[in-house]
Amino acid sequence: MDVSQITSLAIGLDNMDLSSKVSTFVLKKTLDNQQSMAAGILDSIPQLPANPAVGRNINTTA
């Protein structure tokens, strides 16, 4: 194997490692963003009243 081939292989492997690290970082940021968006959506859901029957029944006999 020629020295230039070894150098080229080493640079190629280093580039693959860097690409993998960048992809993992972007994926982590995306998942963190989705988690915060989901938490915001869940927090925006109104809480149920203390008495679950209040506001859920319609009196049709009046």
MOPAC internal coordinates of N, CA, C and O (Angstrom, degrees):
PM7 1SCF
backbone

  N    0.0000 0     0.00 0     0.00 0    0    0    0
  C    1.4397 1     0.00 0     0.00 0    1    0    0
  C    1.5261 1   108.11 1     0.00 0    2    1    0
  O    1.2310 1   121.27 1   -44.43 1    3    2    1
  N    1.2910 1   115.19 1   135.57 1    3    2    1
  C    1.4592 1   122.07 1  -178.90 1    5    3    2
  C    1.5311 1   110.11 1   -78.85 1    6    5    3
  O    1.2310 1   120.48 1   -28.79 1    7    6    5
  N    1.3168 1   116.69 1   151.21 1    7    6    5
  C    1.4633 1   121.83 1  -179.61 1    9    7    6
  C    1.5218 1   110.47 1   -60.41 1   10    9    7
  O    1.2310 1   119.72 1   142.09 1   11   10    9
  N    1.3177 1   118.14 1   -37.91 1   11   10    9
  C    1.4671 1   120.83 1  -179.56 1   13   11   10
  C    1.5291 1   110.42 1   -66.91 1   14   13   11
  O    1.2310 1   120.02 1   148.32 1   15   14   13
  N    1.3203 1   117.57 1   -31.68 1   15   14   13
  C    1.4606 1   120.29 1   177.08 1   17   15   14
  C    1.5279 1   110.78 1   -69.18 1   18   17   15
  O    1.2310 1   120.68 1   140.36 1   19   18   17
  N    1.3170 1   116.31 1   -39.64 1   19   18   17
  C    1.4650 1   120.41 1   178.32 1   21   19   18
  C    1.5292 1   109.57 1   -64.09 1   22   21   19
  O    1.2310 1   120.55 1   136.55 1   23   22   21
  N    1.3209 1   116.56 1   -43.45 1   23   22   21
  C    1.4631 1   120.91 1   178.08 1   25   23   22
  C    1.5186 1   110.49 1   -62.25 1   26   25   23
  O    1.2310 1   120.63 1   135.20 1   27   26   25
  N    1.3058 1   116.39 1   -44.80 1   27   26   25
  C    1.4622 1   121.11 1   179.55 1   29   27   26
  C    1.5291 1   110.77 1   -62.59 1   30   29   27
  O    1.2310 1   120.25 1   138.61 1   31   30   29
  N    1.3180 1   117.13 1   -41.39 1   31   30   29
  C    1.4604 1   121.53 1   178.07 1   33   31   30
  C    1.5252 1   110.61 1   -64.32 1   34   33   31
  O    1.2310 1   120.11 1   136.90 1   35   34   33
  N    1.3103 1   117.40 1   -43.10 1   35   34   33
  C    1.4658 1   121.42 1   179.95 1   37   35   34
  C    1.5271 1   110.65 1   -63.60 1   38   37   35
  O    1.2310 1   119.96 1   137.72 1   39   38   37
  N    1.3124 1   117.68 1   -42.28 1   39   38   37
  C    1.4577 1   121.46 1   178.91 1   41   39   38
  C    1.5262 1   110.20 1   -66.23 1   42   41   39
  O    1.2310 1   120.62 1   138.97 1   43   42   41
  N    1.3191 1   116.43 1   -41.03 1   43   42   41
  C    1.4630 1   120.33 1   177.94 1   45   43   42
  C    1.5210 1   112.42 1   -62.07 1   46   45   43
  O    1.2310 1   120.67 1   136.86 1   47   46   45
  N    1.3221 1   116.32 1   -43.14 1   47   46   45
  C    1.4656 1   120.04 1   178.02 1   49   47   46
  C    1.5317 1   111.29 1   -66.07 1   50   49   47
  O    1.2310 1   120.49 1   141.83 1   51   50   49
  N    1.3280 1   116.67 1   -38.17 1   51   50   49
  C    1.4598 1   120.58 1   178.09 1   53   51   50
  C    1.5281 1   110.42 1   -64.75 1   54   53   51
  O    1.2310 1   120.14 1   139.61 1   55   54   53
  N    1.3175 1   117.34 1   -40.39 1   55   54   53
  C    1.4561 1   121.35 1   177.90 1   57   55   54
  C    1.5289 1   111.33 1   -65.68 1   58   57   55
  O    1.2310 1   120.17 1   140.74 1   59   58   57
  N    1.3227 1   117.29 1   -39.26 1   59   58   57
  C    1.4629 1   120.61 1   177.22 1   61   59   58
  C    1.5251 1   110.44 1   -64.41 1   62   61   59
  O    1.2310 1   120.28 1   139.84 1   63   62   61
  N    1.3356 1   117.07 1   -40.16 1   63   62   61
  C    1.4604 1   121.29 1   178.71 1   65   63   62
  C    1.5240 1   110.65 1   -63.82 1   66   65   63
  O    1.2310 1   120.42 1   135.72 1   67   66   65
  N    1.3181 1   116.80 1   -44.28 1   67   66   65
  C    1.4551 1   121.11 1   178.95 1   69   67   66
  C    1.5177 1   110.59 1   -64.15 1   70   69   67
  O    1.2310 1   120.26 1   137.24 1   71   70   69
  N    1.3159 1   117.11 1   -42.76 1   71   70   69
  C    1.4658 1   121.37 1   178.96 1   73   71   70
  C    1.5235 1   111.02 1   -61.75 1   74   73   71
  O    1.2310 1   120.77 1   138.56 1   75   74   73
  N    1.3154 1   116.13 1   -41.44 1   75   74   73
  C    1.4667 1   120.83 1   178.60 1   77   75   74
  C    1.5255 1   110.91 1   -64.49 1   78   77   75
  O    1.2310 1   120.13 1   138.24 1   79   78   77
  N    1.3219 1   117.35 1   -41.76 1   79   78   77
  C    1.4646 1   121.04 1   179.39 1   81   79   78
  C    1.5257 1   111.08 1   -65.30 1   82   81   79
  O    1.2310 1   120.35 1   138.59 1   83   82   81
  N    1.3193 1   116.94 1   -41.41 1   83   82   81
  C    1.4653 1   120.84 1   179.00 1   85   83   82
  C    1.5188 1   110.23 1   -65.26 1   86   85   83
  O    1.2310 1   119.99 1   136.89 1   87   86   85
  N    1.3115 1   117.63 1   -43.11 1   87   86   85
  C    1.4637 1   121.16 1   179.29 1   89   87   86
  C    1.5264 1   110.77 1   -62.87 1   90   89   87
  O    1.2310 1   120.13 1   138.56 1   91   90   89
  N    1.3177 1   117.35 1   -41.44 1   91   90   89
  C    1.4593 1   121.25 1   178.47 1   93   91   90
  C    1.5243 1   110.72 1   -64.72 1   94   93   91
  O    1.2310 1   119.90 1   139.27 1   95   94   93
  N    1.3130 1   117.80 1   -40.73 1   95   94   93
  C    1.4581 1   121.83 1   179.19 1   97   95   94
  C    1.5330 1   110.78 1   -64.12 1   98   97   95
  O    1.2310 1   120.43 1   135.84 1   99   98   97
  N    1.3335 1   116.78 1   -44.16 1   99   98   97
  C    1.4609 1   120.68 1   179.50 1  101   99   98
  C    1.5248 1   110.30 1   -64.51 1  102  101   99
  O    1.2310 1   120.19 1   138.88 1  103  102  101
  N    1.3245 1   117.24 1   -41.12 1  103  102  101
  C    1.4638 1   120.79 1   177.76 1  105  103  102
  C    1.5198 1   110.61 1   -62.45 1  106  105  103
  O    1.2310 1   119.92 1   136.90 1  107  106  105
  N    1.3226 1   117.75 1   -43.10 1  107  106  105
  C    1.4654 1   121.23 1   179.44 1  109  107  106
  C    1.5235 1   110.68 1   -62.11 1  110  109  107
  O    1.2310 1   120.07 1   135.92 1  111  110  109
  N    1.3331 1   117.48 1   -44.08 1  111  110  109
  C    1.4581 1   120.59 1   178.95 1  113  111  110
  C    1.5281 1   110.92 1   -63.71 1  114  113  111
  O    1.2310 1   120.03 1   140.82 1  115  114  113
  N    1.3217 1   117.55 1   -39.18 1  115  114  113
  C    1.4561 1   121.45 1   178.83 1  117  115  114
  C    1.5216 1   110.85 1   -64.74 1  118  117  115
  O    1.2310 1   120.30 1   135.73 1  119  118  117
  N    1.3163 1   117.03 1   -44.27 1  119  118  117
  C    1.4604 1   120.60 1   178.83 1  121  119  118
  C    1.5293 1   111.47 1   -65.52 1  122  121  119
  O    1.2310 1   120.04 1   140.94 1  123  122  121
  N    1.3304 1   117.52 1   -39.06 1  123  122  121
  C    1.4644 1   120.52 1   176.74 1  125  123  122
  C    1.5236 1   110.65 1   -63.23 1  126  125  123
  O    1.2310 1   120.46 1   139.36 1  127  126  125
  N    1.3249 1   116.73 1   -40.64 1  127  126  125
  C    1.4564 1   121.50 1   179.04 1  129  127  126
  C    1.5258 1   110.37 1   -64.86 1  130  129  127
  O    1.2310 1   119.79 1   136.26 1  131  130  129
  N    1.3131 1   118.00 1   -43.74 1  131  130  129
  C    1.4567 1   121.30 1   178.81 1  133  131  130
  C    1.5257 1   111.03 1   -65.32 1  134  133  131
  O    1.2310 1   120.11 1   143.50 1  135  134  133
  N    1.3276 1   117.39 1   -36.50 1  135  134  133
  C    1.4552 1   120.75 1   178.29 1  137  135  134
  C    1.5256 1   110.26 1   -64.39 1  138  137  135
  O    1.2310 1   120.14 1   136.19 1  139  138  137
  N    1.3175 1   117.35 1   -43.81 1  139  138  137
  C    1.4639 1   119.43 1  -179.54 1  141  139  138
  C    1.5273 1   110.79 1   -68.35 1  142  141  139
  O    1.2310 1   119.70 1   144.42 1  143  142  141
  N    1.3223 1   118.18 1   -35.58 1  143  142  141
  C    1.4627 1   120.48 1   177.01 1  145  143  142
  C    1.5278 1   110.61 1   -66.56 1  146  145  143
  O    1.2310 1   120.01 1   137.79 1  147  146  145
  N    1.3085 1   117.59 1   -42.21 1  147  146  145
  C    1.4683 1   120.91 1   178.63 1  149  147  146
  C    1.5269 1   110.57 1   -64.94 1  150  149  147
  O    1.2310 1   120.01 1   140.49 1  151  150  149
  N    1.3155 1   117.58 1   -39.51 1  151  150  149
  C    1.4634 1   120.31 1   177.98 1  153  151  150
  C    1.5242 1   110.39 1   -64.89 1  154  153  151
  O    1.2310 1   120.12 1   141.38 1  155  154  153
  N    1.3212 1   117.37 1   -38.62 1  155  154  153
  C    1.4595 1   120.86 1   177.30 1  157  155  154
  C    1.5172 1   111.97 1   -64.36 1  158  157  155
  O    1.2310 1   120.44 1   139.39 1  159  158  157
  N    1.3144 1   116.76 1   -40.61 1  159  158  157
  C    1.4687 1   120.86 1   178.15 1  161  159  158
  C    1.5217 1   109.98 1   -65.30 1  162  161  159
  O    1.2310 1   120.24 1   135.89 1  163  162  161
  N    1.3292 1   117.14 1   -44.11 1  163  162  161
  C    1.4613 1   120.26 1   179.69 1  165  163  162
  C    1.5291 1   111.42 1   -65.46 1  166  165  163
  O    1.2310 1   120.19 1   144.62 1  167  166  165
  N    1.3293 1   117.24 1   -35.38 1  167  166  165
  C    1.4617 1   120.19 1   178.66 1  169  167  166
  C    1.5204 1   112.16 1   -70.49 1  170  169  167
  O    1.2310 1   120.19 1   154.92 1  171  170  169
  N    1.3397 1   117.24 1   -25.08 1  171  170  169
  C    1.4578 1   120.02 1  -178.22 1  173  171  170
  C    1.5302 1   112.68 1   -81.22 1  174  173  171
  O    1.2310 1   119.46 1   170.15 1  175  174  173
  N    1.3190 1   118.64 1    -9.85 1  175  174  173
  C    1.4601 1   121.70 1   177.89 1  177  175  174
  C    1.5254 1   108.23 1   -71.57 1  178  177  175
  O    1.2310 1   119.99 1   -53.62 1  179  178  177
  N    1.3473 1   117.63 1   126.38 1  179  178  177
  C    1.4659 1   118.59 1  -178.59 1  181  179  178
  C    1.5281 1   111.28 1   -67.17 1  182  181  179
  O    1.2310 1   121.63 1   -32.82 1  183  182  181
  N    1.3117 1   114.48 1   147.18 1  183  182  181
  C    1.4577 1   120.35 1   180.00 1  185  183  182
  C    1.5232 1   110.02 1   -75.50 1  186  185  183
  O    1.2310 1   120.06 1   -29.05 1  187  186  185
  N    1.3130 1   117.49 1   150.95 1  187  186  185
  C    1.4583 1   121.96 1   176.55 1  189  187  186
  C    1.5261 1   109.42 1   -73.17 1  190  189  187
  O    1.2310 1   120.45 1   -31.22 1  191  190  189
  N    1.3345 1   116.74 1   148.78 1  191  190  189
  C    1.4673 1   117.96 1   177.10 1  193  191  190
  C    1.5248 1   110.50 1   -66.77 1  194  193  191
  O    1.2310 1   121.31 1   -16.77 1  195  194  193
  N    1.3410 1   115.10 1   163.23 1  195  194  193
  C    1.4630 1   119.78 1  -178.90 1  197  195  194
  C    1.5239 1   111.13 1   -61.47 1  198  197  195
  O    1.2310 1   120.55 1   142.58 1  199  198  197
  N    1.3303 1   116.56 1   -37.42 1  199  198  197
  C    1.4621 1   121.46 1   177.71 1  201  199  198
  C    1.5269 1   106.88 1  -102.85 1  202  201  199
  O    1.2310 1   119.24 1   -71.29 1  203  202  201
  N    1.3235 1   119.06 1   108.71 1  203  202  201
  C    1.4627 1   120.43 1  -174.37 1  205  203  202
  C    1.5281 1   113.56 1   -65.27 1  206  205  203
  O    1.2310 1   119.03 1   162.30 1  207  206  205
  N    1.3288 1   119.45 1   -17.70 1  207  206  205
  C    1.4611 1   121.09 1  -179.90 1  209  207  206
  C    1.5224 1   111.47 1   -78.02 1  210  209  207
  O    1.2310 1   119.66 1   157.50 1  211  210  209
  N    1.3347 1   118.24 1   -22.50 1  211  210  209
  C    1.4612 1   122.04 1  -177.59 1  213  211  210
  C    1.5308 1   109.15 1   -70.55 1  214  213  211
  O    1.2310 1   121.75 1   -53.82 1  215  214  213
  N    1.3321 1   114.25 1   126.18 1  215  214  213
  C    1.4548 1   119.47 1   176.59 1  217  215  214
  C    1.5022 1   114.54 1    82.71 1  218  217  215
  O    1.2310 1   119.32 1  -175.01 1  219  218  217
  N    1.3110 1   118.90 1     4.99 1  219  218  217
  C    1.4533 1   120.83 1  -177.79 1  221  219  218
  C    1.5328 1   112.19 1  -115.76 1  222  221  219
  O    1.2310 1   120.10 1   170.57 1  223  222  221
  N    1.3209 1   117.41 1    -9.43 1  223  222  221
  C    1.4666 1   120.78 1  -177.47 1  225  223  222
  C    1.5201 1   109.63 1  -114.33 1  226  225  223
  O    1.2310 1   121.04 1   -34.68 1  227  226  225
  N    1.3293 1   115.62 1   145.32 1  227  226  225
  C    1.4605 1   121.87 1   175.75 1  229  227  226
  C    1.5235 1   107.44 1  -114.17 1  230  229  227
  O    1.2310 1   121.07 1   -53.99 1  231  230  229
  N    1.3413 1   115.55 1   126.01 1  231  230  229
  C    1.4575 1   120.97 1   178.51 1  233  231  230
  C    1.5300 1   108.00 1   -83.64 1  234  233  231
  O    1.2310 1   120.14 1   -69.03 1  235  234  233
  N    1.3225 1   117.33 1   110.97 1  235  234  233
  C    1.4647 1   121.11 1  -177.88 1  237  235  234
  C    1.5332 1   112.07 1  -104.32 1  238  237  235
  O    1.2310 1   119.24 1  -175.58 1  239  238  237
  N    1.3355 1   119.05 1     4.42 1  239  238  237
  C    1.4779 1   121.60 1  -178.21 1  241  239  238
  C    1.5044 1   112.50 1   -98.60 1  242  241  239
  O    1.2310 1   118.30 1  -179.71 1  243  242  241
  N    1.2963 1   120.85 1     0.29 1  243  242  241
  C    1.4666 1   121.78 1  -175.37 1  245  243  242
  C    1.4796 1   112.99 1   -77.81 1  246  245  243
  O    1.2310 1   120.10 1   180.00 1  247  246  245

